[in-house]
């Protein structure tokens, strides 16, 4: 089973018990997050600390997060490769009689 996670930038993630963390966002919001739903630190973020937290638990908590950066994690907690498939359909353009520009003509 794969779990969708979001990279959440936090002011602090404090260990409060054997089974939970206390997460504090930059806007002052706080939430208790189960340790089983934190998949590790996101080392790609340079400006602050960010952690991979499962999407379904973030929807239930009142914690500031963005869904821009997401990743899938497998059962063993390893990050799965992410692929994005985009289809491009060009718009139809009609042919012109002459492609000379009058302003540039001598």
C-alpha positions in Angstrom: 0.0 0.0 0.0 1.3 3.4 -0.9 0.8 6.6 1.1 0.5 10.1 -0.3 2.6 12.6 1.7 3.2 16.3 1.6 6.3 18.1 2.4 5.4 20.4 5.3 7.6 23.2 6.5 7.5 23.4 10.3 8.9 25.7 12.9 9.4 22.6 15.1 8.6 18.9 15.4 8.9 17.9 19.1 8.8 14.3 20.4 6.2 14.2 23.1 5.6 10.5 23.6 6.5 7.1 22.2 3.7 7.4 19.6 3.3 11.1 18.8 5.0 14.4 17.7 3.9 17.9 18.4 4.1 19.9 15.2 4.2 23.7 15.2 3.7 25.7 12.0 5.1 29.1 11.2 1.6 30.7 11.6 1.5 29.4 15.2 -0.8 26.4 14.5 -0.2 23.3 16.5 -1.1 19.7 16.0 -0.4 16.3 17.5 0.8 13.9 14.7 1.2 10.2 15.2 4.8 9.0 14.6 3.5 6.4 12.1 2.3 9.2 9.8 5.7 11.1 9.7 7.9 9.6 7.0 11.1 11.5 7.7 12.7 14.8 6.9 12.6 16.5 3.5 16.3 17.3 2.9 15.6 19.1 -0.4 14.2 22.1 1.5 17.1 24.6 2.4 15.4 27.5 4.2 13.8 25.6 7.1 13.0 22.2 8.3 10.4 20.2 6.3 9.0 16.8 7.0 7.1 14.3 4.9 3.6 13.8 6.6 0.8 11.7 5.2 -1.9 13.7 3.4 -4.9 12.1 5.1 -3.8 13.1 8.6 -3.0 16.7 7.5 -6.6 17.0 6.2 -7.9 16.2 9.7 -5.5 18.5 11.6 -5.5 22.2 11.8 -1.9 22.7 10.6 -0.7 25.0 7.8 0.6 23.0 4.8 0.7 23.1 1.0 0.0 20.4 -1.4 2.5 21.7 -4.0 5.2 19.2 -3.1 4.0 15.7 -2.8 5.5 12.2 -2.9 4.4 8.6 -2.5 5.9 6.3 0.2 5.7 2.5 0.3 5.0 0.2 3.3 8.7 0.2 4.4 8.8 4.1 4.4 10.9 4.5 1.2 10.1 7.2 -1.3 8.7 6.0 -4.6 9.7 7.6 -7.9 7.1 10.3 -9.0 6.2 10.6 -12.6 4.0 13.3 -14.2 2.4 12.6 -17.5 1.2 15.6 -19.5 -0.5 15.6 -22.8 -0.1 18.6 -25.1 -2.6 19.3 -27.8 -1.5 22.1 -30.1 -4.2 24.6 -31.2 -5.2 24.7 -34.8 -3.7 27.6 -36.8 -4.9 28.6 -40.3 -2.4 29.3 -43.1 -1.6 32.8 -44.1 -1.1 34.1 -47.6 2.1 36.0 -46.9 4.2 36.2 -43.8 5.8 39.5 -44.6 5.5 42.2 -42.0 4.4 45.6 -43.5 6.2 47.7 -40.8 9.5 46.0 -41.5 9.3 46.4 -45.3 11.6 49.0 -47.0 
